[in-house]
Amino acid sequence: MVKIESKAKLAKLLAMEDIDIQHKQVKTAMFDVKNRCLILPTWKDMPNHLYDLLVGHEVGHALYTPNKEDLLKNLIKKSSKHCVNVVEDARIEALMKKRYPGLVKSFYKGYEHLVQKDFFGLSEMNFDTINLLDKLNLHFKVPNAVVGLVEFNEIEQTFVDRIEKIKKFSELDEICTDICDYIKENRTEEEVEDSKYFDEESEDYSDFDDEDFESDDFESGDDADTDEEPEQGEADEGDEESDESDSDKESEEANKEESDKEDGKESHSVIGTENPDHNDDDEFDDVPEDLKS
Protein backbone atom coordinates (compact mmCIF):
# COMPACT_ATOMS: atom_id res chain seq x y z
CA MET A 1 0.00 0.00 0.00
CA VAL A 2 1.25 3.44 -0.87
CA LYS A 3 2.28 5.55 2.11
CA ILE A 4 0.51 8.83 1.43
CA GLU A 5 2.54 10.98 3.82
CA SER A 6 5.89 9.93 2.37
CA LYS A 7 4.62 10.38 -1.18
CA ALA A 8 3.36 13.87 -0.35
CA LYS A 9 6.80 14.78 0.95
CA LEU A 10 8.35 13.34 -2.20
CA ALA A 11 6.08 15.53 -4.33
CA LYS A 12 7.17 18.65 -2.47
CA LEU A 13 10.84 17.75 -2.80
CA LEU A 14 10.50 17.09 -6.52
CA ALA A 15 8.57 20.34 -6.99
CA MET A 16 11.18 22.16 -4.90
CA GLU A 17 8.51 24.35 -3.31
CA ASP A 18 5.84 24.06 -0.63
CA ILE A 19 2.97 23.12 -2.92
CA ASP A 20 -0.34 22.19 -1.32
CA ILE A 21 -0.89 18.41 -1.55
CA GLN A 22 -4.45 17.09 -1.27
CA HIS A 23 -5.70 13.52 -1.58
CA LYS A 24 -9.40 13.36 -2.39
CA GLN A 25 -12.09 11.11 -3.84
CA VAL A 26 -11.77 12.61 -7.30
CA LYS A 27 -11.73 10.93 -10.70
CA THR A 28 -8.61 12.64 -11.94
CA ALA A 29 -5.27 14.05 -10.86
CA MET A 30 -4.82 17.77 -11.42
CA PHE A 31 -2.52 20.67 -10.62
CA ASP A 32 -3.74 24.22 -10.13
CA VAL A 33 -0.78 26.25 -11.42
CA LYS A 34 -2.21 29.49 -10.04
CA ASN A 35 -2.90 28.38 -6.46
CA ARG A 36 -0.05 25.81 -6.44
CA CYS A 37 -2.32 22.96 -5.37
CA LEU A 38 -1.76 19.32 -6.35
CA ILE A 39 -4.86 17.12 -6.06
CA LEU A 40 -4.41 13.36 -6.28
CA PRO A 41 -7.11 10.67 -6.38
CA THR A 42 -7.36 8.07 -3.61
CA TRP A 43 -7.81 5.00 -5.77
CA LYS A 44 -7.72 1.68 -3.93
CA ASP A 45 -5.77 0.11 -6.78
CA MET A 46 -2.73 2.39 -6.50
CA PRO A 47 0.64 0.60 -6.81
CA ASN A 48 3.75 2.64 -6.12
CA HIS A 49 4.75 3.07 -9.75
CA LEU A 50 1.30 4.44 -10.63
CA TYR A 51 1.38 6.88 -7.74
CA ASP A 52 4.87 8.00 -8.76
CA LEU A 53 3.60 8.53 -12.31
CA LEU A 54 0.76 10.75 -11.07
CA VAL A 55 3.07 12.69 -8.77
CA GLY A 56 5.82 13.02 -11.37
CA HIS A 57 3.39 14.20 -14.04
CA GLU A 58 1.66 16.82 -11.89
CA VAL A 59 4.94 18.04 -10.39
CA GLY A 60 6.02 18.56 -13.99
CA HIS A 61 3.23 21.12 -14.28
CA ALA A 62 4.38 22.69 -11.00
CA LEU A 63 7.92 23.08 -12.30
CA TYR A 64 7.41 23.96 -15.93
CA THR A 65 3.87 25.19 -16.64
CA PRO A 66 3.54 28.99 -16.25
CA ASN A 67 1.37 30.26 -13.40
CA LYS A 68 0.19 33.30 -15.35
CA GLU A 69 -3.50 32.86 -16.09
CA ASP A 70 -3.54 35.46 -18.87
CA LEU A 71 -0.80 33.58 -20.70
CA LEU A 72 -2.72 30.31 -20.51
CA LYS A 73 -6.00 32.01 -21.38
CA ASN A 74 -4.60 33.59 -24.53
CA LEU A 75 -2.97 30.36 -25.66
CA ILE A 76 -6.17 28.37 -25.14
CA LYS A 77 -8.21 30.94 -27.06
CA LYS A 78 -5.81 30.63 -30.00
CA SER A 79 -6.14 26.84 -30.04
CA SER A 80 -8.05 24.80 -27.44
CA LYS A 81 -7.58 23.63 -23.88
CA HIS A 82 -7.52 20.00 -24.99
CA CYS A 83 -4.74 20.70 -27.48
CA VAL A 84 -2.71 22.69 -24.96
CA ASN A 85 -3.08 19.86 -22.43
CA VAL A 86 -1.86 17.22 -24.89
CA VAL A 87 1.18 19.17 -26.08
CA GLU A 88 2.08 20.51 -22.64
CA ASP A 89 1.83 17.00 -21.15
CA ALA A 90 4.31 15.72 -23.72
CA ARG A 91 6.69 18.59 -23.00
CA ILE A 92 6.65 18.44 -19.21
CA GLU A 93 6.94 14.64 -19.08
CA ALA A 94 10.04 14.75 -21.29
CA LEU A 95 11.54 17.45 -19.06
CA MET A 96 10.74 15.52 -15.87
CA LYS A 97 12.40 12.35 -17.18
CA LYS A 98 15.42 14.43 -18.11
CA ARG A 99 15.58 16.13 -14.73
CA TYR A 100 14.82 13.00 -12.68
CA PRO A 101 16.06 9.91 -14.57
CA GLY A 102 14.73 7.70 -11.79
CA LEU A 103 11.19 8.59 -12.89
CA VAL A 104 11.64 7.05 -16.35
CA LYS A 105 10.88 3.56 -15.08
CA SER A 106 7.99 4.83 -12.93
CA PHE A 107 6.42 6.53 -15.94
CA TYR A 108 6.83 3.42 -18.07
CA LYS A 109 5.49 1.02 -15.42
CA GLY A 110 2.70 3.39 -14.41
CA TYR A 111 1.40 3.78 -17.95
CA GLU A 112 1.83 0.04 -18.52
CA HIS A 113 -0.42 -0.56 -15.51
CA LEU A 114 -3.06 1.79 -16.92
CA VAL A 115 -2.94 0.06 -20.30
CA GLN A 116 -3.38 -3.34 -18.66
CA LYS A 117 -6.45 -1.97 -16.88
CA ASP A 118 -7.68 -0.68 -20.26
CA PHE A 119 -7.65 2.77 -18.76
CA PHE A 120 -7.37 4.44 -22.16
CA GLY A 121 -10.14 2.30 -23.65
CA LEU A 122 -7.81 0.85 -26.28
CA SER A 123 -9.77 -2.42 -26.46
CA GLU A 124 -12.82 -0.62 -27.84
CA MET A 125 -11.10 2.18 -29.71
CA ASN A 126 -11.59 2.53 -33.47
CA PHE A 127 -8.11 3.44 -34.64
CA ASP A 128 -9.37 4.12 -38.17
CA THR A 129 -11.42 7.09 -36.98
CA ILE A 130 -9.44 8.24 -33.93
CA ASN A 131 -8.91 12.01 -33.90
CA LEU A 132 -5.51 13.66 -34.14
CA LEU A 133 -5.28 14.93 -30.56
CA ASP A 134 -6.03 11.49 -29.16
CA LYS A 135 -3.46 9.96 -31.51
CA LEU A 136 -0.83 12.43 -30.34
CA ASN A 137 -1.72 11.81 -26.70
CA LEU A 138 -1.44 8.03 -27.01
CA HIS A 139 1.76 8.28 -29.03
CA PHE A 140 3.55 10.31 -26.38
CA LYS A 141 2.14 8.56 -23.30
CA VAL A 142 1.88 4.88 -24.28
CA PRO A 143 3.85 4.49 -27.53
CA ASN A 144 4.56 0.79 -27.07
CA ALA A 145 0.86 0.01 -26.63
CA VAL A 146 -0.18 1.61 -29.92
CA VAL A 147 2.63 0.53 -32.25
CA GLY A 148 1.02 -0.34 -35.58
CA LEU A 149 -2.32 1.00 -34.36
CA VAL A 150 -1.77 4.75 -34.29
CA GLU A 151 -0.49 6.04 -37.61
CA PHE A 152 0.15 9.59 -38.80
CA ASN A 153 0.01 10.98 -42.30
CA GLU A 154 2.84 13.13 -43.61
CA ILE A 155 1.48 16.39 -42.22
CA GLU A 156 0.55 14.87 -38.85
CA GLN A 157 4.04 13.40 -38.52
CA THR A 158 5.49 16.91 -38.74
CA PHE A 159 3.47 17.78 -35.63
CA VAL A 160 4.91 14.75 -33.83
CA ASP A 161 8.44 15.78 -34.78
CA ARG A 162 7.87 19.36 -33.65
CA ILE A 163 6.40 18.35 -30.30
CA GLU A 164 9.39 16.10 -29.64
CA LYS A 165 11.69 19.11 -29.99
CA ILE A 166 9.76 21.50 -27.75
CA LYS A 167 11.71 22.75 -24.73
CA LYS A 168 9.97 25.98 -23.73
CA PHE A 169 6.33 26.78 -23.04
CA SER A 170 6.49 29.71 -25.45
CA GLU A 171 6.89 27.22 -28.29
CA LEU A 172 3.37 25.89 -27.64
CA ASP A 173 1.82 29.00 -29.18
CA GLU A 174 2.78 28.18 -32.75
CA ILE A 175 2.48 24.39 -32.64
CA CYS A 176 -0.93 24.37 -30.90
CA THR A 177 -2.29 26.96 -33.30
CA ASP A 178 -1.02 24.98 -36.29
CA ILE A 179 -2.49 21.72 -34.98
CA CYS A 180 -5.91 23.25 -34.36
CA ASP A 181 -5.93 25.01 -37.73
CA TYR A 182 -5.16 21.69 -39.39
CA ILE A 183 -7.92 19.94 -37.43
CA LYS A 184 -10.48 22.62 -38.29
CA GLU A 185 -9.67 22.25 -41.98
CA ASN A 186 -9.87 18.46 -41.95
CA ARG A 187 -12.27 17.49 -39.16
CA THR A 188 -15.30 15.33 -39.73
CA GLU A 189 -18.87 16.19 -38.80
CA GLU A 190 -18.50 14.07 -35.67
CA GLU A 191 -15.45 16.06 -34.61
CA VAL A 192 -17.33 19.31 -35.15
CA GLU A 193 -19.74 18.06 -32.50
CA ASP A 194 -16.86 17.21 -30.14
CA SER A 195 -16.74 20.19 -27.77
CA LYS A 196 -13.43 19.21 -26.17
CA TYR A 197 -11.67 19.92 -29.45
CA PHE A 198 -12.36 23.62 -29.47
CA ASP A 199 -13.43 24.84 -26.06
CA GLU A 200 -12.40 28.47 -26.49
CA GLU A 201 -15.10 29.58 -24.06
CA SER A 202 -13.71 27.50 -21.19
CA GLU A 203 -13.04 29.61 -18.10
CA ASP A 204 -11.04 26.87 -16.35
CA TYR A 205 -7.57 28.05 -17.31
CA SER A 206 -5.54 27.29 -14.20
CA ASP A 207 -6.27 23.62 -13.59
CA PHE A 208 -4.39 21.09 -15.67
CA ASP A 209 -6.81 18.25 -15.09
CA ASP A 210 -5.62 15.04 -16.66
CA GLU A 211 -8.41 13.15 -18.36
CA ASP A 212 -5.95 10.33 -18.98
CA PHE A 213 -5.98 9.59 -15.27
CA GLU A 214 -9.78 9.70 -15.01
CA SER A 215 -11.90 6.57 -14.79
CA ASP A 216 -14.97 5.23 -13.05
CA ASP A 217 -13.32 1.81 -13.04
CA PHE A 218 -10.85 2.80 -10.33
CA GLU A 219 -12.65 2.72 -7.00
CA SER A 220 -11.82 5.56 -4.65
CA GLY A 221 -10.68 5.07 -1.10
CA ASP A 222 -11.19 7.46 1.79
CA ASP A 223 -10.21 11.11 1.56
CA ALA A 224 -6.69 11.49 2.83
CA ASP A 225 -5.78 15.16 3.02
CA THR A 226 -2.38 15.51 4.61
CA ASP A 227 -1.27 17.98 7.24
CA GLU A 228 2.49 17.58 7.06
CA GLU A 229 4.83 20.41 7.92
CA PRO A 230 5.91 22.34 4.82
CA GLU A 231 8.86 20.89 2.96
CA GLN A 232 10.78 23.70 1.27
CA GLY A 233 13.34 23.01 -1.43
CA GLU A 234 15.28 25.28 -3.72
CA ALA A 235 16.48 25.23 -7.30
CA ASP A 236 20.01 26.30 -8.07
CA GLU A 237 20.51 28.68 -10.97
CA GLY A 238 20.92 26.75 -14.19
CA ASP A 239 20.40 23.39 -12.49
CA GLU A 240 18.63 22.10 -15.58
CA GLU A 241 21.93 22.24 -17.45
CA SER A 242 23.72 19.99 -14.98
CA ASP A 243 24.65 16.37 -15.65
CA GLU A 244 22.09 13.65 -15.04
CA SER A 245 24.17 12.49 -12.08
CA ASP A 246 23.42 15.79 -10.35
CA SER A 247 19.69 15.19 -10.66
CA ASP A 248 20.04 12.01 -8.59
CA LYS A 249 21.26 14.15 -5.69
CA GLU A 250 18.63 16.90 -5.91
CA SER A 251 16.10 15.39 -3.53
CA GLU A 252 18.77 14.68 -0.91
CA GLU A 253 20.24 18.18 -1.21
CA ALA A 254 16.83 19.83 -1.03
CA ASN A 255 16.02 17.93 2.17
CA LYS A 256 19.40 18.77 3.70
CA GLU A 257 19.14 22.47 2.93
CA GLU A 258 15.55 22.75 4.10
CA SER A 259 16.47 23.70 7.64
CA ASP A 260 18.66 26.54 6.36
CA LYS A 261 15.85 28.06 4.29
CA GLU A 262 13.15 28.57 6.92
CA ASP A 263 13.56 32.35 6.89
CA GLY A 264 12.65 32.70 3.23
CA LYS A 265 12.52 31.08 -0.17
CA GLU A 266 13.87 31.90 -3.58
CA SER A 267 11.81 33.54 -6.28
CA HIS A 268 10.56 31.35 -9.05
CA SER A 269 10.52 32.10 -12.73
CA VAL A 270 7.39 31.80 -14.84
CA ILE A 271 8.17 28.34 -16.19
CA GLY A 272 9.78 26.68 -13.22
CA THR A 273 11.67 27.12 -9.99
CA GLU A 274 14.81 28.65 -11.42
CA ASN A 275 16.15 31.99 -10.26
CA PRO A 276 14.66 35.02 -12.06
CA ASP A 277 17.84 35.56 -14.06
CA HIS A 278 17.99 31.96 -15.27
CA ASN A 279 18.64 31.82 -19.02
CA ASP A 280 15.88 29.64 -20.44
CA ASP A 281 17.49 29.59 -23.88
CA ASP A 282 20.04 27.04 -22.70
CA GLU A 283 17.46 24.62 -21.32
CA PHE A 284 18.03 20.96 -22.25
CA ASP A 285 19.64 19.89 -25.48
CA ASP A 286 18.29 16.37 -25.47
CA VAL A 287 15.18 14.54 -24.32
CA PRO A 288 15.57 10.88 -23.25
CA GLU A 289 13.41 8.17 -24.82
CA ASP A 290 11.03 5.99 -22.81
CA LEU A 291 12.18 2.52 -21.81
CA LYS A 292 11.45 0.02 -24.53
CA SER A 293 9.24 -2.96 -23.76
C-alpha positions in Angstrom: 0.0 0.0 0.0 1.2 3.4 -0.9 2.3 5.6 2.1 0.5 8.8 1.4 2.5 11.0 3.8 5.9 9.9 2.4 4.6 10.4 -1.2 3.4 13.9 -0.3 6.8 14.8 1.0 8.3 13.3 -2.2 6.1 15.5 -4.3 7.2 18.7 -2.5 10.8 17.7 -2.8 10.5 17.1 -6.5 8.6 20.3 -7.0 11.2 22.2 -4.9 8.5 24.3 -3.3 5.8 24.1 -0.6 3.0 23.1 -2.9 -0.3 22.2 -1.3 -0.9 18.4 -1.5 -4.4 17.1 -1.3 -5.7 13.5 -1.6 -9.4 13.4 -2.4 -12.1 11.1 -3.8 -11.8 12.6 -7.3 -11.7 10.9 -10.7 -8.6 12.6 -11.9 -5.3 14.0 -10.9 -4.8 17.8 -11.4 -2.5 20.7 -10.6 -3.7 24.2 -10.1 -0.8 26.2 -11.4 -2.2 29.5 -10.0 -2.9 28.4 -6.5 0.0 25.8 -6.4 -2.3 23.0 -5.4 -1.8 19.3 -6.3 -4.9 17.1 -6.1 -4.4 13.4 -6.3 -7.1 10.7 -6.4 -7.4 8.1 -3.6 -7.8 5.0 -5.8 -7.7 1.7 -3.9 -5.8 0.1 -6.8 -2.7 2.4 -6.5 0.6 0.6 -6.8 3.8 2.6 -6.1 4.8 3.1 -9.8 1.3 4.4 -10.6 1.4 6.9 -7.7 4.9 8.0 -8.8 3.6 8.5 -12.3 0.8 10.7 -11.1 3.1 12.7 -8.8 5.8 13.0 -11.4 3.4 14.2 -14.0 1.7 16.8 -11.9 4.9 18.0 -10.4 6.0 18.6 -14.0 3.2 21.1 -14.3 4.4 22.7 -11.0 7.9 23.1 -12.3 7.4 24.0 -15.9 3.9 25.2 -16.6 3.5 29.0 -16.2 1.4 30.3 -13.4 0.2 33.3 -15.3 -3.5 32.9 -16.1 -3.5 35.5 -18.9 -0.8 33.6 -20.7 -2.7 30.3 -20.5 -6.0 32.0 -21.4 -4.6 33.6 -24.5 -3.0 30.4 -25.7 -6.2 28.4 -25.1 -8.2 30.9 -27.1 -5.8 30.6 -30.0 -6.1 26.8 -30.0 -8.1 24.8 -27.4 -7.6 23.6 -23.9 -7.5 20.0 -25.0 -4.7 20.7 -27.5 -2.7 22.7 -25.0 -3.1 19.9 -22.4 -1.9 17.2 -24.9 1.2 19.2 -26.1 2.1 20.5 -22.6 1.8 17.0 -21.1 4.3 15.7 -23.7 6.7 18.6 -23.0 6.6 18.4 -19.2 6.9 14.6 -19.1 10.0 14.8 -21.3 11.5 17.4 -19.1 10.7 15.5 -15.9 12.4 12.3 -17.2 15.4 14.4 -18.1 15.6 16.1 -14.7 14.8 13.0 -12.7 16.1 9.9 -14.6 14.7 7.7 -11.8 11.2 8.6 -12.9 11.6 7.1 -16.3 10.9 3.6 -15.1 8.0 4.8 -12.9 6.4 6.5 -15.9 6.8 3.4 -18.1 5.5 1.0 -15.4 2.7 3.4 -14.4 1.4 3.8 -18.0 1.8 0.0 -18.5 -0.4 -0.6 -15.5 -3.1 1.8 -16.9 -2.9 0.1 -20.3 -3.4 -3.3 -18.7 -6.4 -2.0 -16.9 -7.7 -0.7 -20.3 -7.6 2.8 -18.8 -7.4 4.4 -22.2 -10.1 2.3 -23.7 -7.8 0.8 -26.3 -9.8 -2.4 -26.5 -12.8 -0.6 -27.8 -11.1 2.2 -29.7 -11.6 2.5 -33.5 -8.1 3.4 -34.6 -9.4 4.1 -38.2 -11.4 7.1 -37.0 -9.4 8.2 -33.9 -8.9 12.0 -33.9 -5.5 13.7 -34.1 -5.3 14.9 -30.6 -6.0 11.5 -29.2 -3.5 10.0 -31.5 -0.8 12.4 -30.3 -1.7 11.8 -26.7 -1.4 8.0 -27.0 1.8 8.3 -29.0 3.5 10.3 -26.4 2.1 8.6 -23.3 1.9 4.9 -24.3 3.9 4.5 -27.5 4.6 0.8 -27.1 0.9 0.0 -26.6 -0.2 1.6 -29.9 2.6 0.5 -32.3 1.0 -0.3 -35.6 -2.3 1.0 -34.4 -1.8 4.7 -34.3 -0.5 6.0 -37.6 0.2 9.6 -38.8 0.0 11.0 -42.3 2.8 13.1 -43.6 1.5 16.4 -42.2 0.6 14.9 -38.9 4.0 13.4 -38.5 5.5 16.9 -38.7 3.5 17.8 -35.6 4.9 14.7 -33.8 8.4 15.8 -34.8 7.9 19.4 -33.7 6.4 18.3 -30.3 9.4 16.1 -29.6 11.7 19.1 -30.0 9.8 21.5 -27.8 11.7 22.7 -24.7 10.0 26.0 -23.7 6.3 26.8 -23.0 6.5 29.7 -25.4 6.9 27.2 -28.3 3.4 25.9 -27.6 1.8 29.0 -29.2 2.8 28.2 -32.7 2.5 24.4 -32.6 -0.9 24.4 -30.9 -2.3 27.0 -33.3 -1.0 25.0 -36.3 -2.5 21.7 -35.0 -5.9 23.2 -34.4 -5.9 25.0 -37.7 -5.2 21.7 -39.4 -7.9 19.9 -37.4 -10.5 22.6 -38.3 -9.7 22.3 -42.0 -9.9 18.5 -41.9 -12.3 17.5 -39.2 -15.3 15.3 -39.7 -18.9 16.2 -38.8 -18.5 14.1 -35.7 -15.4 16.1 -34.6 -17.3 19.3 -35.2 -19.7 18.1 -32.5 -16.9 17.2 -30.1 -16.7 20.2 -27.8 -13.4 19.2 -26.2 -11.7 19.9 -29.5 -12.4 23.6 -29.5 -13.4 24.8 -26.1 -12.4 28.5 -26.5 -15.1 29.6 -24.1 -13.7 27.5 -21.2 -13.0 29.6 -18.1 -11.0 26.9 -16.4 -7.6 28.1 -17.3 -5.5 27.3 -14.2 -6.3 23.6 -13.6 -4.4 21.1 -15.7 -6.8 18.2 -15.1 -5.6 15.0 -16.7 -8.4 13.1 -18.4 -5.9 10.3 -19.0 -6.0 9.6 -15.3 -9.8 9.7 -15.0 -11.9 6.6 -14.8 -15.0 5.2 -13.1 -13.3 1.8 -13.0 -10.9 2.8 -10.3 -12.7 2.7 -7.0 -11.8 5.6 -4.7 -10.7 5.1 -1.1 -11.2 7.5 1.8 -10.2 11.1 1.6 -6.7 11.5 2.8 -5.8 15.2 3.0 -2.4 15.5 4.6 -1.3 18.0 7.2 2.5 17.6 7.1 4.8 20.4 7.9 5.9 22.3 4.8 8.9 20.9 3.0 10.8 23.7 1.3 13.3 23.0 -1.4 15.3 25.3 -3.7 16.5 25.2 -7.3 20.0 26.3 -8.1 20.5 28.7 -11.0 20.9 26.8 -14.2 20.4 23.4 -12.5 18.6 22.1 -15.6 21.9 22.2 -17.5 23.7 20.0 -15.0 24.7 16.4 -15.6 22.1 13.6 -15.0 24.2 12.5 -12.1 23.4 15.8 -10.4 19.7 15.2 -10.7 20.0 12.0 -8.6 21.3 14.2 -5.7 18.6 16.9 -5.9 16.1 15.4 -3.5 18.8 14.7 -0.9 20.2 18.2 -1.2 16.8 19.8 -1.0 16.0 17.9 2.2 19.4 18.8 3.7 19.1 22.5 2.9 15.6 22.8 4.1 16.5 23.7 7.6 18.7 26.5 6.4 15.8 28.1 4.3 13.2 28.6 6.9 13.6 32.4 6.9 12.7 32.7 3.2 12.5 31.1 -0.2 13.9 31.9 -3.6 11.8 33.5 -6.3 10.6 31.3 -9.0 10.5 32.1 -12.7 7.4 31.8 -14.8 8.2 28.3 -16.2 9.8 26.7 -13.2 11.7 27.1 -10.0 14.8 28.6 -11.4 16.1 32.0 -10.3 14.7 35.0 -12.1 17.8 35.6 -14.1 18.0 32.0 -15.3 18.6 31.8 -19.0 15.9 29.6 -20.4 17.5 29.6 -23.9 20.0 27.0 -22.7 17.5 24.6 -21.3 18.0 21.0 -22.3 19.6 19.9 -25.5 18.3 16.4 -25.5 15.2 14.5 -24.3 15.6 10.9 -23.2 13.4 8.2 -24.8 11.0 6.0 -22.8 12.2 2.5 -21.8 11.4 0.0 -24.5 9.2 -3.0 -23.8 
